[in-house]
Amino acid sequence: MSATKAKATAAADTTAASIESVNEASVKGFEKSVAAVRDGIEKATKGLETSQAKLKEGVEKAVKTSEELLAFSQGNLEAFVKATQIYAAGFQDLSKHLAATSKESIEESVAFGKSLIGVKSVKEAVDLQTSYTKTTIEKAVAETNKLADATVKLTEQAIAPLTARVTLAVETFGKTH
């Protein structure tokens, strides 16, 4: 074999070795790139799954809070309706009592007027007037006290459902969610 042929063979062998080495390096680089892409996709998928789970959890929590608020608002409406019913019934009872008291007062005034017509002296008229006035004032004071007590009691009864809702609101929403 001639020296030139030997050099050409050596050069060809060197070139083939270089090409093979470049091919191996390219394959390894490609495999590393594919592995990096796979790793990136896995991390992105895990991140997306985590984000979806957190979003789902947030939506579920928001829905639950909305349901709680809706239920609480419904309870408030029911308490308001109950308070209004109590007030209306109590006010009706107070109105009936006032009407009865007024009727009784008118009847007593008419009876007093009739008895005043039958007096025989001024002294008897003054005594009758004094007695009637004293009785009327005592009844007015007693009725005013009864009315004040009944009004306070009605107010307490009517606001009881609302007070209970406020207490529940403080207990429910006063704690940290």
Disulfide bonds with the S-S distance in Angstrom:
none
